[in-house]
């Protein structure tokens, strides 16, 4: 074994030891967040707890309320890295919860894993500064993944500028280096009609519920012309007041999803015609309100995925096969937007339960002590993957090249995918 390989093995062992030493305080951090679930953009207790956590750790510079009220940034630079170029390694913490069922997506464990990986990497780098390049470790607390897309807000504000690579891991019912995450945009549709007595003089009214029903049926008919991997799903949030009053107002909410962000404008245009034609048919006025942020699909980085898998397997992870991964149903995350501005990975990790995300059973599992072993193991794998990059310039270059090529490919799809003609 070469000296470089021996050093890498030694440093990875140290990472594991450093993370293990912090187990108790990391578990406490996770439990505090899990015990006080907060919705998107309202994660004040979680924000304050994480800010306190890093402020108490020696060497971290902490910026509370960073770009968003409930976001934060914690940074540490290796000695001698104050001037000139550094490799800036980022770890992300999520901590928003779901309405009614709390941390049913395990974001308390995402926060713990991100914090643990950062602590482990920083501790090792401090002890090996003489053999490593100038480096910075950055932790970003990113609110509102479940609703709104806090990372997208932070991208817009420049929070990810200067990062060279970013890591985050998400709880699941399996270990996977990647699960398909698709592009998605929320839309709210409101119909305004005119109220009237539904029995005495219905002809005086303009029925907004008729518009809502037509809208819903229009989309159902549209499915015949949708690509197999496109998704439109929604609800009627407001359908009227009483049966004997012609509804003057109705409201619907839909999620539109496509595998690639390049296809999303096409689906949105088709859906909007369904919304507006229902208004025209019934004589209603319509408001079509797309959410401020749309979620992008995720750009994969095979080099980072391969490194993470190798480190995970060394720690005992049993990863799903590519076939199993690709057969998984797709969700969406604002981490997809991050992968368009900086190379990164978003692996998934088993937490000791077969419960499904976004269920009450998963809420229980995310707060169970059994999840701790798996969360800590994941943090070690993330930090070890960062070490691989920091010790090998060729790997850093390969990661960067893959990132550039993936963006270029997506750009070609955006400009050229829909220019063909039909005979």
KEKELO-704533 format. One record per residue: residue in one letter; x, y, z of N, C-alpha, C in turn. Coordinates in steps of 0.05 Angstrom, whole numbers, plus 5000, padded with zeros to 4 digits. Example, Ala and Ser with C-alpha at 12.3 -4.5 7.8 and 13.67 -1.06 7.14 Angstrom:
A526448865156524649105156526449345156S525749555142527349795143525850015157
! end
This chain:
X501749765000500050005000501850255000X501250454983502850694982502350865006X504251055010503951235033501351395032X500551475008498051625006495651465013X495651215004493351035011493250975041X495650935053495750885081494751125097X495451365088494551605101491551625100X490451565076487551585073486051395091X487051155093485850955111485951055140X488251165147488551265175486651495180X486351675161484651905165481751825166X480951625150478151535151477551395178X479551255189479151135215478751355236X480251565233480051785252477251915250X476351945225473652055222471551905238X471651635235469851475250469951515280X472451525290472851565319471751835328X472252045312471352315319468352335319X467052215300464152215299463052055323X464251835329463251665351463551825378X465651975380466052135405463852335409X462552425388460452625390457652515390X457452245392454852115389452652235408X453352265433451352355453450252625446X451952815440450953085434449453095407X450252925388448952915363446152795366X445952595383443252475388441452675402X442552825420441053035434440053245415X441753325396440953515375438653415359X438853165350436753045334434153025349X434252935374431852905390430453175396X432053385400430853645405429353745381X430453695357429053775332426553605328X426853345332424553155328422253215347X422953305372420953345392419353605388X420353785371419054045367418754085336X417053925323416853955294415754225286X416954345265416254615256415954605225X414054755215413454755187415454935172X415254925145417055075128417155365134X419555475135420055755141419455845169X418555655186417955715214419655555233X421955455224423555275240425455425259X424255595276425855775293427255615315X425955425328427255275349429555105338X429054975315431154815302433454985294X432855225283435055405275436655485299X435355565320436855655344438455425357X437355185356438754955368441254895352X441054905325443454845309445555065311X444655315312446455535315447955505342X446455445363447655395389449655165388X448954955374450654715372453354785360X453354925337455954985324457455215339X455955395352457255605367458855495390X457955275401459355155424461654975416X461854925390464154765380466454955372X468754895382471055065378471755095348X472255345340473355395313471355465292X468755435298466755495278465855785278X465655905255464456175252461556125244X459656235259456856175255455356425248X453856415226452156635217449256545220X447856655239445056585243443356745223X440956655218439056795199440456855173X441956665162443556705139441856685113X441456905100439856945076436856895080X436056735099433256695107433056695137X430756765148430456785177431156525191X430456295180431056045194433255885180X434956015165437355885154439755975170X441955815168444455895181446755795164X449155895171451655805159453755775181X455155555181457455515199459855445182X462055585187464455535170466955495188X468755325178471355285191473455275169X475655415172477855405153480355295166X481655125151484255015161486255235165X487955205184490055405190491755445165X492255695158493755755134492155775109X489455735111487755745088486256015086X487156205103485756465103486056615077X488256575064488756725039488856525016X487856624992488156464968485856264965X486256094945484155894938484055674958X481655584964481155354982479155174968X479154924976477054734968474854754990X472554844982470354895000468354664999X468354505021466554265022464154335039X461754285027459254355041457654115050X456354145073454453955083451854095089X449653975082447054105086445453975108X444054135123442254045144439354145137X437553955137434654025135433353975162X431154115167429954085193426954165194X425654205171422854255172421253995173X418854025183417053785188414553815171X412853615173410353595158407953675176X405853785164403453845180402353595193X401553615217400053415232401753175240X403553075223405052825229407952875236X408853125238411553185248413753095229X415852975241418252905225417952635212X415852615195415352375181417052335156X418852525152420852495130423652485142X423852495169426452455182428452685179X427452925176429353155172430953205196X430053125220431753145244434252975240X434052755226436452585221438152695200X437052845180438652985160440353195174X439153345192440653545207442953415223X442353195236444353055252446652945234X445952825212447952705195449752925183X448553155175450153365164452053485185X451053525209452753635230454953435238X454253175239456252975247458452955227X457752945201459752925180461653165181X460453405185462153645186464053635210X463053555233464753535257466953335253X466353105241468352895237470452985218X469653105196471553205176473353425187X472153615201473653835212475753735232X474953545250476853445270479253315257X478753155236480953025222482753225208X481553415195483153615180484853775199X483953835222485553985242488053835249X487853565249490153405258492053335234X491253405210492853335187493253565168X493353805178493554045161496154055145X498153925155500753935141500853765116X498853585112498953415089496653465070X494953665076492653715059492753985047X491254015025491054275012489354465029X489454725024487754915038484754835035X483354835057480554735056478754885075X476254905067474155015084471854815086X470754795109468354635113466054825119X463954795104461554965106459154795112X457654875132455054755138452854955133X450954885116448655055111446154935122X444755085139442055005148440055105128X438554925116436854985093433854925100X432355135105429555095113427755015089X425354935096423054935077423454755053X424454505057424654325035421854215028X420254165049417654045045415654225030X415954485033414054665022415354935017X415755004992416855264985419555264972X421355084981423955064969426055264979X426755235005428655425017431355425004X432255194994434855194981434855374955X432555384942432355544918432555844925X431155914947431456194957434356254963X435756064976438556104984440356114960X439855954940441355974915441156254903X438756354903438156614891439756834906X440156784933441556984949444556934950X445556734935448456694933449556514955X447956374970448856224993450755994985X450455894960452055664951454455754934X454856014931457156114916459656034930X461655944915464255874926464455584936X462355434937462555154945463554994922X465254804928466354624907464854354905X463654274927462154024928460354044952X458053904950456153914972454953634977X454553575003453653305011451153335028X449253155024446953125042445952845040X444852735061443752465061440952475072X439152315060436252325067435352045078X433952045100432951785110430951655091X430951395091429151235073428750965086X427750775070427550505081429650315068X431750445056433850295043436350475041X438550345036441050495029441250504999X441550744989441750784960443451034954X445251014935446851244928445151454913X442951364902441251544886438451424884X436451594886433751524879432651744860X431051674840430251874821428652104834X429452344829428052584838427452754813X424952824810424052954785423553254789X423253394767422553674767419653704775X419053914790416253954799415654244803X413154314797412154594802409354584813X408854724835406154744847404654964833X401954924831400255124819397655124834X396655364840394055404851392255534831X389855434828387855534808385355624823X384555874819382255984832380256084812X377655994815375556084797373656264813X372956484800371156684811368656694794X366356624806363756644792361956844806X359356774807357356954819355356784834X354956844860353056694876350156764869X348456554873345656594868344156364882X341556394886340056174898339955944878X340855704886341155484868338455374859X336255424873333655324865331855534854X331755774866329955984858330656114832X333256184829334056314804336956254798X337556004792340355914785341456054761X339756144743340656274718342056544724X341656644748342956904755345856854765X346556604769349256544780351256464758X353756474766355956374750357456164767X357255914760358055694778361055634777X362355724798365255674800365955384805X364055234817364554944821364454794795X362654884777362754764750365454804737X366655034740369255084729371354904741X371254864768373154694781372854404772X370454304769369954034760370954004731X370354194714371354184686374354184686X375554354702378554364703379654084710X378553964731379453704740379153494718X376853504705376253314683378053364659X378553624653380353684631383053564635X384053574659386653454665386553154663X384353034671384052744669384152664639X382852814622382952764593385752804582X387053004592389853064583391752834587X391252674607393052444614393352264590X391452244572391652074548393952174530X394552434531396652544514399152614530X399352524555401652574571403752354568X406252414570408352214570407952034595X408751774592408351584614409651674640X411851824639413151894664412552184673X410552314661409552564671407452514692X407152694711405252664732403752924737X401152914740399453134749397653034771X397753144795395953054816395153294833X392553294841391653524856389053474871X388053694883385653684900384053934895X381453914902379754154903379754244933X380954474938381254564965378754714975X377254834957374854974965372854934942X370554824950368554764929365854894932X365655084950363055224955362355234984X360055344990359255395017356855215026X354655225010352255055016351054964990X349654744990348454644965346454834952X345155004968343155184956344255454948X346855474947348155724938349955644914X349455774891351355734869354055824878X356155644877358755724887359955954871X360756164886362056394873365056374873X366156174888369056154889369855854893X371855774878372955504882376055524879X377355334891380355344890381355054888X383355014871384654754867387654794870X388954574877391954574879392954324865X394954364847396154144832399154154835X400353914833403253884830403653774801X405453904787406153814760409053714761X409553464750412153344752413053234725X415553264718416853144695419653044703X420652844689423352744696425552954694X425253134675427353344671426053614671X427553814681426454084682426054194653X427254074633426854164606424054104596X422753894607420053814599417853964615X418654074637416554194654415054424641X416354604626414754824613412654714593X413254484581411354364562408854274577X409254124599406954034614405454264627X406854464636405554704648403754844628X404654864603403055004582400554844576X400754574575398454404570396454424593X397454424618395754434641394354704643X395754914636394555184638392255214618X392455094595390255104576387754964588X388254744603385954614617384654804637X386354944652385355124673383655344660X384755474639383455704628380955634611X381055404598378755324582376255274599X376655174624374455134642373155394650X374755604653373655864659372055974635X373155944612371756034588369055894584X368955634589366555484585364355564605X365055644629363055704650362655994654X364256164642363956454646365256554671X366956404683368256484708370856644701X371756794720374456904719376356704732X378856684723380756494734383356624741X384556534763387256614771388956364771X391156364757393056144756395656234769X396256124793398456224809400555994812X402656004796404855814800406555904823X407555714838409155764862411655924854X412756074873415156234867417456064858X417755834871420055654865419055404852X420555314832420055044820422454874826X421954614831424054424838425254304812X427854304810429154174787429653874793X429953724771430953454774433753454784X434753224792437453204803439453114782X441653264781443853184763445652984779X446052754768447652544781450652594777X452252504796455152514793456152244800X456852094780457651804783460151774800X461951964798464451944814463851964844X462252164851461552194879459851964889X458051874873456351644881458051394885X460051354867461751124870463451134895X464551364901466151404925464451354950X462051464950460351424974459551134977X458951004955458250714957460550554968X462950604959465250454969465650494999X465350745008465650805036463450685052X460950705042458750585056458950285059X459850155037460149865039462249785059X464449945061466449885080465449905109X463250065112462050105139459749905143X459149735123457049535126454449595113X454249805097451749865083451249665061X448649595057447849415036446149575016X447349654994445949834976444049694957X441849824950440049724930441349714903X440349544885441449524858440349754841X441749804818440850014800437949954790X437349694785434749624776432649694797X433149634822431249704843430950004846X433150154843433150444845431350564824X431750484799430350604777427350534777X426550314791423750244792422350394815X423750544831422550694853420850914842X418550964856416951194849418551454855X418051664839419651904841418352114857X419852244874419052484888420652724878X420552944892421953184884423253314909X425453454904426853584926428353834915X428554034931430054274923433054224922X433953994931436853924927437353894897X435353824882435753814853436754074842X435654304851436654564842439554614850X440254504873443054534882444954404863X444154164852445954014834446454154808X444954364802445354524778447354754783X448054804808449955024814452554924827X452554684838454954574850454754274849X456954124844456853834845456053734873X454453524873453553424899452253154897X451853024920450352774921448252794943X446152634940443852624958443152334963X444952174975444251894980442051865001X440951625001438851555020439851335039X438851345064439851145083437651025100X438050765104436250605121436450685150X434150695165434250785192433250565212X433150315202432350105220429350045220X427950145200425050105198424250075169X422249915164421149885137418750075132X418250255150416050445147416650625123X414550725111414750905088414751195097X416351355083416551645089413751775087X413351985102410852135102408551975114X409251805133407151655148407751695178X405651645195405951665223408051465234X408151235220410051025228412951125224X413351285203416051385198416851605218X414851755227415351955248416551815273X415251595281416251445304419051335299X419451225275422151115269424351325269X423651575260425651785259426551885286X424851835306425551905333426451675351X426551435339427251205354430351185357X431251085380434051055385435450875364X433950685352435050505332436050655308X434950885302435851045279438651155282X439651165307442151305312444551165299X444650895301446850745289447050815259X444850805246444850835217445451125209X444451315224445051605219447951665222X449151565244452051615249453751475228X452951235220454451095199454351255173X452051365166451851525142453551775143X453651905166455352145170458252075165X459151845175461851755170462451725141X460551595126460951555098461151815082X459552005090459652275077462352405081X463252405106465852525113468152385099X468052125098470151965084470152025054X467852065043467752125014468952405009X468552595027469852855025472852825027X473752655045476652605047477852495021X476452315009477452204983478052434963X476152614962476452844943478753024951X478953084977480953274986483853164982X484152894982486752784980487552714951X485652754932486152674905485252884885X487153044874486453244854484953134830X485752884821484452764798481552714803X480852634827478052594833476452854833X477653064844476353324843475853414815X477753374798477453454770475353284756X475253034762473252854750470452934758X470052994784467453084794466653344780X468453524777467853774764467153734735X468653564721468053514693465353384689X464653184706462053064704459853264708X460253444728458253654733457853824709X460053914697459854084673458453944650X459153694645457853544624454953494629X454153444653451353394660449753654655X450853874663449354134658449154194628X451254134613451154184584449054004571X448853754580446953564569444053664575X443653754599441053854607440354104591X442354274586441954514570441154444541X442354234530441654154503438754044502X437953904523435153814524433254044525X434054254540432254484544431854634518X433954644501433754804476432954634452X433254374453432854214429430953984430X429953924454428353674456425753684441X424453924439421753944428421654084401X423854064386423954204360423254014337X422853754342422253574320419453614309X418953504286416253524274415053244270X412453234266411052984262410152954233X410152714223409252674195406252644195
! end
